[in-house]
Amino acid sequence: MGDSWLYNRAMSKPLYKVSFLNHGKVYELYARRVASGSLWGFVEVAELVFDVHDGLVVDPTEERLRAEFGDTRVLHLPMQAVLRVEEVERKGQSAIRDAVSGERVVTPFPLPAKPR
C-alpha cells in the first residue's frame, strides 16, 4: 500500500454498512457518516446511501428502505439496537432480514437466466 492508496483514502468519504434491530427485523443500511450521538446512548447514522436506478430493474428492498428512510437527515439508533458497523470499500445490497431466521423479508424479483 503506497502513498497513492493513502491519498485516495483521505480524499474519499468512508462508507459504512450499519446493521441494526428494528421491530424484530435486522436492517442493513449504508451511510457515509457514523458517530457516537450527542444524545447519550444513541449512535448517529447520517448521509444514507441508496442505489440510483436508471433502468427498469428495481430492488424492492432498496425501494422499501428509501421509502422509510429517504427523507431522514440523521438516524439516531439506540446503542443496544446496533449489531455491527463495518467500514467497507463499496456498497453492497441493502437488506431487511428476519431477526430469528436470518432470511430476507423483502426478496428481490427473480431475474431470467442469461442467454447463452
N, C-alpha and C positions, 0 to 999 in steps of 0.2 A: 504494500500500500504506500504509494508515493505521495508527494506533495499535491498532485492534481486531485487525488481522492479527498484529501483534507479540504482543499479549496472548494470542490463541488459539494461536499458535505456541509461546509459552513455557509455556502450560498443558497442551498435549498432548504426549505422548511421541512422539519421532520414530519413523518406520517405515523400515526399510532392506530393500532387496532385495539378497540376497547370492548371487552366482554363484560356484561353485567346482567343481573337478575331483574326482571320486571314482570310482575303478575304471573309467576310460575313459568316464565319463559326466559331463555338466555338470548339476549340481543348481542349482536356483533356489529359494531359501527366503526367507521374510520373517521379520524379527526386530525387536524393539524396542531391542535393545542390541548394539552392535558396538564393540570396543575392541582396542587392542594388548594382547596377552596377557601375563599375569605369567610365563608360560613363554616364554622367549626364542625368537623365530622363529614364534610362533603368533598367530593372530587369534582373539579370543574372540567368539562369537556366542551371545547369550542371549535369553531370553524369545521363543522361536519362536512365530510366529503361524500358526494353521491356521484354515481356514474351519469354521464350525459349521453343519452341515446340519440343517434342521428337516424337510425333505420327503424325497421318495424319490430326488431327483436327487443322485447321488453322483459326485464326480470321483475316478476311480481313482488318478490321480497324487497327489492330496491325501491319499487314504487310505493309499497306499504310503509317502509321506513321514511321515505321522502315525504309522504302524506302526514305521517305522525311527527316528524322532527324537522321538516324542511324550513319552517319559519323560526326555528329555535336559534337564538344567538349564543346562549351558554346553557349547557345541560348540567345541572347540579345533581350528582348522584351520591346517595349515602355510601360512605366507605364500605360498609358491610355488604352492599349490593354489588360492588365491583369485584369481579372474579379475576380479571387479568388485564394488564395494559402492556402491549408489545409495540416496540418501535420497529416498523417494517420498511422495506425498500420500496414496495409498490402495493397498490390497493388490490385486495383480493375481492372475493364475493361476500357481500354483507349477508347476514343470516339471522333468522329467528328460529330458535330450536326449543323443543320441549325440555324443561329442566331435568326431568326424570329419565326419559328415554334417549335424549340427545338427538332425536330425529327432527328434521326440518318441519316447521309448522306451515310455512309457505314454501311450496316447491316450485321450481322453475318449470315452464312449459317444456314438454319433451320436444327435442328438435329432430327433424328427419335425418336419417343417416346420410353421410356424404356420398355423392355419386362416384362410381368407380371410374 
